[in-house]
């Protein structure tokens, strides 16, 4: 996927080891009619938005993962009355922890805005992403297409090209 705007091309080069797959690029083109226009529109409207949402995308959590503690970050942020969207891959460690508090074994279709407004928290468990790069790329695109996102956190062991972040 190549964008006309040079700043947006930096998104596709964020993970130096691998570019986003053709499959995820095609999927995003189906989700967003004009992805580049959506990203640019969100960037402009973000400056005028009063709502501030933190977006956290975490790579798949495996058993005995050091990053397991980050699973509690959205709960803490929501308790501090800040809105947060948290997305990660559905895995057994996540299921065991979240199922004590929520029905994480069932997929319920709720409107994100309504959930964020009432709970300050939206948890999105993605079922079996193809690979970590595609999952994080799609999550980043989803975050950047929202006009209310003020901060994006990517929690991963993958190397991120810091030069591309500064573009």
Backbone as JSON, one array per atom type, in Angstrom:
{
  "sequence": "XXXXXXXXXXXXXXXXXXXXXXXXXXXXXXXXXXXXXXXXXXXXXXXXXXXXXXXXXXXXXXXXXXXXXXXXXXXXXXXXXXXXXXXXXXXXXXXXXXXXXXXXXXXXXXXXXXXXXXXXXXXXXXXXXXXXXXXXXXXXXXXXXXXXXXXXXXXXXXXXXXXXXXX",
  "N": [[0.85, -1.16, 0.0], [0.66, 2.1, -0.93], [0.82, 5.43, -0.07], [-0.19, 8.73, -1.07], [0.53, 10.89, 0.44], [3.53, 11.63, 2.03], [4.02, 11.39, 4.83], [2.21, 9.48, 5.67], [3.15, 7.2, 4.48], [5.17, 6.48, 6.15], [3.98, 4.98, 8.1], [3.69, 2.43, 7.01], [6.27, 1.59, 7.03], [7.01, 1.2, 9.61], [7.65, -1.13, 11.03], [10.61, -2.49, 10.56], [11.47, -5.08, 9.8], [9.43, -6.31, 8.39], [6.99, -5.58, 5.96], [3.52, -4.51, 5.89], [1.25, -7.16, 5.2], [-0.16, -8.25, 2.03], [-2.7, -9.23, 2.4], [-3.69, -7.96, 4.77], [-3.62, -5.33, 3.95], [-5.47, -5.39, 1.88], [-7.74, -6.06, 3.36], [-8.02, -3.77, 4.97], [-8.55, -1.89, 2.98], [-11.07, -2.71, 2.27], [-12.47, -2.18, 4.6], [-12.22, 0.59, 4.94], [-13.3, 3.03, 2.8], [-11.81, 5.05, 1.44], [-8.85, 5.02, 2.5], [-6.59, 6.7, 2.88], [-7.72, 9.29, 2.76], [-9.43, 9.1, 4.96], [-7.6, 8.83, 7.08], [-6.23, 11.3, 6.91], [-8.35, 13.09, 7.29], [-9.11, 12.42, 9.92], [-6.8, 13.19, 11.24], [-6.86, 15.98, 10.99], [-9.32, 16.62, 12.25], [-8.83, 15.69, 14.79], [-7.43, 17.66, 16.11], [-9.43, 19.39, 16.84], [-11.09, 17.99, 18.46], [-12.72, 17.42, 21.53], [-12.86, 15.21, 23.07], [-10.74, 12.78, 24.51], [-8.99, 9.96, 23.96], [-7.17, 7.15, 24.94], [-5.32, 4.82, 23.16], [-4.49, 1.51, 23.21], [-2.58, -1.01, 21.9], [-1.76, -4.29, 22.1], [0.54, -6.84, 21.48], [0.12, -10.4, 21.0], [-0.4, -12.09, 24.05], [1.38, -14.46, 25.73], [1.76, -17.49, 27.7], [3.32, -16.92, 30.81], [4.34, -14.45, 30.02], [6.24, -11.48, 30.05], [4.99, -9.1, 29.54], [2.43, -9.3, 30.47], [1.37, -7.83, 32.58], [0.63, -5.43, 31.46], [-1.92, -5.82, 30.64], [-3.57, -4.93, 32.6], [-3.38, -2.21, 32.46], [-5.33, -0.69, 30.88], [-7.55, -0.89, 32.58], [-6.72, 0.47, 34.86], [-6.28, 3.03, 33.78], [-8.89, 3.66, 32.95], [-10.16, 3.74, 35.44], [-9.08, 6.05, 36.37], [-10.64, 7.91, 35.23], [-10.17, 8.37, 32.52], [-10.65, 7.87, 29.11], [-10.25, 4.81, 27.35], [-9.16, 2.58, 24.81], [-8.52, -0.74, 24.4], [-6.75, -3.22, 22.77], [-6.02, -6.56, 21.98], [-4.7, -9.8, 21.11], [-6.8, -12.65, 21.31], [-6.12, -14.91, 23.78], [-5.14, -17.7, 25.87], [-4.0, -16.9, 28.48], [-5.01, -14.25, 28.64], [-7.75, -14.73, 28.5], [-8.14, -16.22, 30.89], [-7.65, -14.31, 32.88], [-9.34, -12.06, 32.26], [-11.85, -13.26, 32.16], [-12.62, -13.62, 34.74], [-13.75, -11.26, 35.46], [-15.25, -10.29, 33.34], [-17.38, -11.42, 30.64], [-15.54, -12.79, 28.71], [-15.42, -14.84, 26.94], [-17.39, -14.74, 25.11], [-18.51, -13.2, 22.15], [-19.59, -10.03, 21.88], [-21.42, -7.61, 20.25], [-21.04, -4.34, 20.49], [-21.61, -0.8, 20.51], [-18.82, 1.12, 20.14], [-18.44, 3.81, 20.95], [-20.56, 4.24, 22.77], [-19.93, 2.43, 24.82], [-17.44, 3.38, 25.66], [-18.21, 5.89, 26.55], [-19.85, 5.25, 28.73], [-18.34, 3.49, 30.37], [-15.7, 4.25, 30.18], [-13.94, 2.54, 29.03], [-13.02, 0.26, 26.54], [-12.66, -2.97, 25.48], [-11.1, -4.84, 23.1], [-10.91, -7.9, 21.85], [-9.09, -9.66, 19.63], [-9.59, -12.27, 17.43], [-7.38, -14.67, 16.59], [-5.15, -13.3, 14.87], [-3.29, -13.0, 11.78], [-0.5, -12.5, 11.83], [1.89, -10.9, 14.02], [2.87, -8.38, 13.14], [0.93, -7.58, 11.22], [-1.34, -7.47, 12.85], [-0.64, -5.39, 14.67], [-0.22, -3.31, 12.84], [-2.78, -3.03, 11.69], [-4.19, -2.32, 14.0], [-2.95, 0.1, 14.63], [-3.68, 1.65, 12.39], [-6.48, 1.64, 12.74], [-6.59, 3.09, 15.13], [-5.5, 5.57, 14.34], [-7.41, 6.41, 12.56], [-9.45, 7.27, 14.09], [-10.97, 10.14, 15.46], [-10.84, 10.95, 18.05], [-8.66, 9.94, 19.4], [-5.9, 10.45, 21.42], [-3.46, 9.49, 22.27], [-1.33, 6.79, 21.37], [-0.36, 3.55, 22.13], [1.86, 0.99, 21.45], [2.42, -2.19, 22.33], [4.88, -4.41, 22.21], [7.29, -6.93, 21.26], [8.55, -6.58, 18.93], [10.86, -4.88, 16.78], [10.76, -1.41, 16.39], [10.95, 1.14, 14.03], [12.31, 3.99, 14.93], [12.88, 6.34, 13.58], [10.9, 6.51, 11.65], [8.74, 7.04, 13.27], [9.08, 9.68, 13.91], [8.44, 11.09, 11.68]],
  "CA": [[0.0, 0.0, 0.0], [1.43, 3.32, -1.02], [0.01, 6.63, 0.09], [0.31, 9.92, -1.76], [1.12, 11.72, 1.49], [4.75, 10.97, 2.53], [3.93, 11.08, 6.25], [1.44, 8.25, 5.84], [4.0, 6.07, 4.07], [5.99, 6.1, 7.31], [3.23, 3.96, 8.85], [3.96, 1.11, 6.43], [7.68, 1.25, 7.28], [7.21, 1.25, 11.05], [8.32, -2.37, 11.43], [11.6, -2.65, 9.5], [11.66, -6.46, 9.37], [8.37, -6.79, 7.5], [5.94, -4.66, 5.54], [2.19, -5.1, 6.06], [0.95, -8.15, 4.16], [-1.18, -7.91, 1.04], [-3.98, -9.61, 2.98], [-4.16, -6.93, 5.7], [-3.84, -4.13, 3.15], [-6.75, -5.59, 1.2], [-8.79, -6.01, 4.39], [-8.19, -2.36, 5.35], [-9.2, -1.21, 1.85], [-12.49, -3.07, 2.33], [-13.04, -1.52, 5.78], [-12.23, 2.03, 4.73], [-13.48, 3.29, 1.37], [-10.6, 5.76, 1.02], [-8.07, 4.99, 3.74], [-5.75, 7.89, 3.01], [-8.6, 10.42, 3.09], [-9.92, 8.89, 6.33], [-6.49, 9.14, 7.98], [-5.98, 12.74, 6.88], [-9.51, 13.74, 7.91], [-9.01, 12.2, 11.37], [-5.68, 13.99, 11.74], [-7.32, 17.37, 11.09], [-10.39, 16.71, 13.24], [-8.27, 15.37, 16.1], [-7.03, 18.93, 16.73], [-10.63, 20.07, 17.33], [-11.85, 17.08, 19.31], [-12.63, 17.61, 22.98], [-12.69, 13.88, 23.65], [-9.37, 12.26, 24.5], [-9.0, 8.52, 24.17], [-5.88, 6.47, 24.85], [-5.47, 3.58, 22.41], [-3.4, 0.58, 23.53], [-2.58, -2.26, 21.13], [-0.74, -5.18, 22.65], [0.75, -8.1, 20.76], [-0.42, -11.56, 21.71], [0.17, -12.41, 25.36], [1.54, -15.9, 25.9], [1.96, -17.92, 29.08], [4.53, -16.39, 31.48], [4.83, -13.29, 29.27], [6.59, -10.33, 30.89], [4.08, -8.0, 29.24], [1.09, -9.62, 30.96], [0.92, -6.77, 33.48], [0.02, -4.36, 30.67], [-3.34, -6.14, 30.5], [-4.29, -4.16, 33.61], [-3.22, -0.77, 32.18], [-6.58, -0.01, 30.53], [-8.43, -0.84, 33.75], [-6.21, 1.56, 35.7], [-6.54, 4.29, 33.09], [-10.34, 3.9, 33.01], [-10.48, 4.13, 36.81], [-8.63, 7.44, 36.53], [-11.59, 8.69, 34.44], [-9.7, 8.64, 31.17], [-11.18, 6.88, 28.18], [-9.21, 3.96, 26.78], [-9.48, 1.43, 23.98], [-7.43, -1.72, 24.52], [-6.92, -4.35, 21.87], [-4.99, -7.6, 22.0], [-5.15, -11.08, 20.56], [-7.44, -13.55, 22.25], [-5.23, -16.01, 24.15], [-5.53, -18.34, 27.13], [-3.73, -16.06, 29.66], [-5.95, -13.12, 28.64], [-9.05, -15.3, 28.83], [-8.19, -16.6, 32.3], [-7.71, -13.11, 33.72], [-10.52, -11.24, 31.99], [-13.09, -13.99, 32.38], [-12.99, -13.47, 36.15], [-14.47, -10.0, 35.61], [-16.12, -10.09, 32.17], [-17.65, -12.62, 29.84], [-14.62, -12.63, 27.58], [-15.52, -15.98, 26.04], [-18.47, -14.47, 24.15], [-18.33, -12.0, 21.33], [-20.76, -9.17, 21.97], [-21.24, -6.45, 19.37], [-21.49, -3.12, 21.14], [-21.1, 0.42, 19.9], [-17.62, 1.53, 20.87], [-18.64, 5.13, 21.57], [-21.45, 4.11, 23.93], [-19.2, 1.73, 25.87], [-16.42, 4.31, 26.17], [-18.88, 6.96, 27.29], [-20.39, 4.78, 30.01], [-17.35, 2.78, 31.19], [-14.35, 4.77, 29.9], [-13.1, 1.4, 28.65], [-13.49, -0.68, 25.53], [-11.68, -4.03, 25.29], [-11.3, -5.52, 21.82], [-10.1, -9.12, 21.75], [-9.05, -10.08, 18.24], [-9.46, -13.72, 17.34], [-6.37, -15.23, 15.7], [-4.58, -12.5, 13.78], [-2.36, -13.78, 10.96], [0.83, -12.35, 12.43], [1.97, -9.77, 14.94], [3.02, -7.13, 12.39], [-0.37, -7.22, 10.65], [-2.22, -7.1, 13.96], [-0.26, -4.06, 15.16], [-0.45, -2.35, 11.76], [-4.23, -2.79, 11.62], [-4.57, -1.59, 15.22], [-2.46, 1.48, 14.48], [-4.55, 2.3, 11.41], [-7.77, 1.87, 13.4], [-6.41, 4.18, 16.1], [-5.27, 6.84, 13.64], [-8.64, 6.79, 11.86], [-10.37, 7.84, 15.08], [-10.71, 11.57, 15.7], [-10.74, 11.23, 19.49], [-7.47, 9.31, 19.98], [-4.85, 11.42, 21.74], [-2.2, 8.76, 22.44], [-1.33, 5.41, 20.91], [0.71, 2.73, 22.68], [2.03, -0.33, 20.84], [3.2, -3.03, 23.24], [5.37, -5.51, 21.39], [8.72, -7.22, 21.28], [9.09, -6.26, 17.61], [11.63, -3.65, 16.67], [10.05, -0.33, 15.73], [11.86, 2.13, 13.46], [12.03, 5.27, 15.6], [12.96, 7.42, 12.59], [9.57, 6.6, 11.03], [7.83, 7.64, 14.25], [9.29, 11.13, 13.95], [8.03, 11.72, 10.41]],
  "C": [[0.9, 1.23, 0.0], [0.47, 4.49, -0.93], [0.62, 7.76, -0.71], [1.04, 10.81, -0.77], [2.34, 11.0, 2.08], [4.68, 10.57, 4.0], [3.19, 9.77, 6.5], [2.24, 7.02, 5.41], [4.9, 5.61, 5.2], [5.3, 5.01, 8.13], [3.57, 2.56, 8.33], [5.39, 0.66, 6.66], [8.01, 1.23, 8.77], [7.95, 0.03, 11.59], [9.32, -2.73, 10.33], [11.76, -4.08, 8.98], [10.62, -6.91, 8.34], [7.38, -5.68, 7.21], [4.58, -5.31, 5.81], [1.87, -6.05, 4.89], [-0.12, -7.63, 3.2], [-2.58, -8.17, 1.61], [-4.53, -8.5, 3.88], [-4.41, -5.62, 4.96], [-5.18, -4.22, 2.43], [-7.91, -5.48, 2.19], [-9.07, -4.56, 4.81], [-8.87, -1.57, 4.23], [-10.69, -1.52, 1.81], [-13.18, -2.37, 3.5], [-13.2, -0.02, 5.59], [-12.26, 2.31, 3.24], [-12.25, 3.99, 0.79], [-9.75, 5.94, 2.27], [-7.25, 6.25, 3.93], [-6.58, 9.11, 3.4], [-9.11, 10.31, 4.52], [-8.84, 9.25, 7.34], [-6.23, 10.64, 8.05], [-7.11, 13.52, 7.53], [-9.43, 13.62, 9.43], [-7.9, 13.04, 11.97], [-6.1, 15.45, 11.94], [-8.34, 17.52, 12.2], [-9.91, 16.43, 14.66], [-7.87, 16.65, 16.85], [-8.22, 19.65, 17.35], [-11.44, 19.23, 18.31], [-11.62, 17.38, 20.79], [-12.41, 16.28, 23.69], [-11.24, 13.43, 23.5], [-9.41, 10.79, 24.88], [-7.57, 7.99, 24.02], [-6.14, 5.14, 24.15], [-4.25, 2.7, 22.68], [-3.59, -0.69, 22.69], [-1.43, -3.11, 21.63], [-0.68, -6.46, 21.84], [0.28, -9.26, 21.63], [0.36, -11.86, 23.0], [0.2, -13.93, 25.49], [1.77, -16.22, 27.37], [3.32, -17.43, 29.59], [5.15, -15.21, 30.73], [5.11, -12.13, 30.23], [5.62, -9.17, 30.7], [2.65, -8.24, 29.73], [0.53, -8.5, 31.84], [0.25, -5.62, 32.73], [-1.47, -4.6, 30.43], [-4.17, -5.32, 31.48], [-4.22, -2.65, 33.36], [-4.54, -0.1, 31.78], [-7.56, 0.1, 31.7], [-8.02, 0.3, 34.68], [-6.52, 2.91, 35.08], [-8.02, 4.64, 33.15], [-10.77, 4.32, 34.41], [-10.01, 5.54, 37.14], [-9.47, 8.4, 35.69], [-11.03, 9.17, 33.11], [-10.21, 7.52, 30.28], [-10.04, 6.11, 27.52], [-9.82, 2.85, 25.94], [-8.28, 0.51, 24.05], [-7.71, -2.87, 23.58], [-5.72, -5.28, 21.97], [-5.57, -8.85, 21.37], [-5.77, -11.92, 21.68], [-6.48, -14.71, 22.52], [-5.65, -16.54, 25.51], [-5.2, -17.49, 28.36], [-4.69, -14.86, 29.77], [-7.33, -13.6, 29.06], [-9.16, -15.6, 30.32], [-8.32, -15.38, 33.22], [-9.01, -12.35, 33.51], [-11.82, -11.96, 32.29], [-13.52, -13.98, 33.85], [-13.88, -12.24, 36.35], [-15.51, -9.78, 34.51], [-16.39, -11.43, 31.51], [-16.81, -12.52, 28.57], [-14.68, -13.8, 26.6], [-16.6, -15.79, 24.98], [-18.17, -13.18, 23.4], [-19.64, -11.22, 21.34], [-20.5, -7.94, 21.11], [-21.89, -5.23, 20.02], [-20.94, -1.92, 20.38], [-19.97, 0.96, 20.76], [-17.85, 2.84, 21.61], [-19.5, 5.06, 22.82], [-20.73, 3.45, 25.11], [-18.16, 2.66, 26.49], [-17.07, 5.4, 27.01], [-19.38, 6.49, 28.65], [-19.33, 4.16, 30.92], [-15.94, 3.36, 31.13], [-13.41, 3.67, 29.43], [-13.79, 0.56, 27.58], [-12.37, -1.69, 25.3], [-12.04, -4.78, 24.02], [-10.35, -6.7, 21.75], [-10.21, -9.65, 20.32], [-8.77, -11.57, 18.17], [-8.48, -14.09, 16.22], [-5.92, -14.32, 14.56], [-3.54, -13.34, 13.03], [-0.94, -13.7, 11.48], [0.86, -11.05, 13.23], [2.07, -8.43, 14.21], [1.69, -6.66, 11.83], [-1.35, -6.77, 11.73], [-1.92, -5.68, 14.44], [-0.48, -2.98, 14.1], [-1.93, -2.0, 11.66], [-4.71, -2.0, 12.84], [-4.14, -0.13, 15.14], [-3.33, 2.26, 13.5], [-5.91, 2.61, 12.03], [-7.68, 3.03, 14.39], [-6.29, 5.53, 15.39], [-6.49, 7.3, 12.85], [-9.68, 7.37, 12.82], [-9.99, 9.29, 15.35], [-10.5, 11.88, 17.17], [-9.49, 10.64, 20.15], [-6.37, 10.35, 20.18], [-3.48, 10.76, 21.87], [-2.38, 7.32, 21.98], [-0.12, 4.71, 21.51], [0.71, 1.38, 21.97], [2.95, -1.13, 21.76], [3.59, -4.29, 22.49], [6.85, -5.74, 21.64], [9.37, -6.88, 19.93], [9.86, -4.95, 17.64], [10.82, -2.64, 15.87], [11.08, 0.7, 15.27], [11.5, 3.51, 14.02], [12.11, 6.46, 14.65], [11.59, 7.61, 11.94], [8.55, 7.22, 11.98], [7.92, 9.16, 14.25], [8.81, 11.85, 12.7], [6.65, 12.31, 10.52]]
}
